[in-house]
């Protein structure tokens, strides 16, 4: 069983930055691939970034160069540093992993608006 709890969302002006955190329960965090997804109103949920181990990462083209995913295994936490935010980044952001089955966090809202 894995529980995921996100934090760090909020409102920010275009060009600003936010850092999302996702803390995982359980003692298997080190072996898990961790992902960040997002879902904007009226759109499908999409993969934003993923990390396997400490340094193998992948990003959606729309966020590459602006977002950075990282993890702290000692804290069982994965982060998403979001810089140069744009209005189109507005969405609910979800932490995700898979271990036998899929696990999702409750989501954290990010609003980018002037």
Secondary structure as the mmCIF struct_conf table of DSSP 4:
data_model
#
loop_
_struct_conf.conf_type_id
_struct_conf.id
_struct_conf.beg_label_comp_id
_struct_conf.beg_label_asym_id
_struct_conf.beg_label_seq_id
_struct_conf.end_label_comp_id
_struct_conf.end_label_asym_id
_struct_conf.end_label_seq_id
STRN STRN1 UNK A 4 UNK A 7
STRN STRN2 UNK A 10 UNK A 12
TURN_TY1_P TURN_TY1_P1 UNK A 14 UNK A 15
STRN STRN3 UNK A 18 UNK A 24
BEND BEND1 UNK A 26 UNK A 27
HELX_RH_3T_P HELX_RH_3T_P1 UNK A 29 UNK A 31
STRN STRN4 UNK A 34 UNK A 39
TURN_TY1_P TURN_TY1_P2 UNK A 41 UNK A 42
BEND BEND2 UNK A 43 UNK A 43
STRN STRN5 UNK A 46 UNK A 52
TURN_TY1_P TURN_TY1_P3 UNK A 53 UNK A 55
STRN STRN6 UNK A 56 UNK A 59
TURN_TY1_P TURN_TY1_P4 UNK A 61 UNK A 66
STRN STRN7 UNK A 67 UNK A 72
HELX_RH_3T_P HELX_RH_3T_P2 UNK A 73 UNK A 75
TURN_TY1_P TURN_TY1_P5 UNK A 76 UNK A 76
STRN STRN8 UNK A 77 UNK A 82
BEND BEND3 UNK A 84 UNK A 84
HELX_RH_3T_P HELX_RH_3T_P3 UNK A 87 UNK A 89
STRN STRN9 UNK A 91 UNK A 98
BEND BEND4 UNK A 99 UNK A 101
STRN STRN10 UNK A 102 UNK A 104
STRN STRN11 UNK A 108 UNK A 112
#
